[in-house]
Amino acid sequence: MEILWFLIAMGLLVAALGPLIRRRRGSGIRLVAPGSPDAADPAAYGFALQEELDIRVPGPDQDLMDALTAVQGSGRWQAASQLLAGTSKEGELRWQRVQAFGGAAALELVQRPGVGAPWLKAWRLEAGKDAGGAQVHAELLVQQAWRQSGGVGSEDHRIILEEAREACRRAALLAPGDPVPYITELAVARGLAYPEAEFDELWAKVIDVAPNHMGAHLAALHYWCESWHGSREKADAFAHAAAARAPQGSLLAALPLFAVYAHIPEVVLTNFWESAVVTRAVQGAMYAVRTARHDDPMLAHVRHLLLWFLVGMQRWAEAMEQVRHVDGCVGALPWSTAEDPAAEYAVYRALAVAGYEANGGSPATLPN
């Protein structure tokens, strides 16, 4: 136990001093004193300041930001309704935008209990048949259950999730063929411990309308993980089956990497990064990134997780390539599970910069 606490303490020390990590050619990476001219500086690459990082979204979505500003600033729910009405139900973007609106409402209710998110209340009262409003309301309930209900297993958690289940099913009736209500219910299924047969029935509804939906597969993967209702083997089988049947250009080829991340050991030793399991999963994710459409809304999700793995593997140039593409927005795994997502991302970014410079890289050599 003393060894475990020592490793945890060392990890916290590295996290606290991560931004001071420097490069020294031929001698690896070491820590230097604050303010040292030799310290690796992410700002030299034009990266965003830590306080400027957006923790709400995985990547840029200006239309979403404009709509959020409108609804939160003036209470005009119509801006959110119009955006969702104009967002295709066939792709990944609608699900991400519903999540963002639901998350914004949940945060407002935390900050102002009982009076927050008046725009969503007005939306539901004034346009009860609006499919977008119904989906955002269901997502809000799910996020409240996971974040504000007293924890998994509590009575409040169960009650809110049961309400969310009914909200998902009402939302599905308002938008036939839209996978979002079913994807939202996948989180409910995990929290309420649906039996496998019931979960499979829900999953069949998802793949019937969106067989290659990356976001849906990520949501379903949680159910099959060892920490919930499956096992490492079941999660791996689910992820690899999806990757094997993925069409050309699909990010589903990266799903095994998410399965590996979901089963990271509590203490990560050096040989973990050198293992065949990690190497194969990273190779699959790199292939998925190379072949995906540059505007795929899920691309940022994969790049964020790749950054985490590539830093651990000391593949610095490839890690910097991910930073170059995602910097500015950090609303994705693995940062979103941290108490301070922006700080967690900033540490890994600093490590990537330091490793890159230790191997001869510089702002001038990083591709634009």
Disulfide bonds with the S-S distance in Angstrom:
none
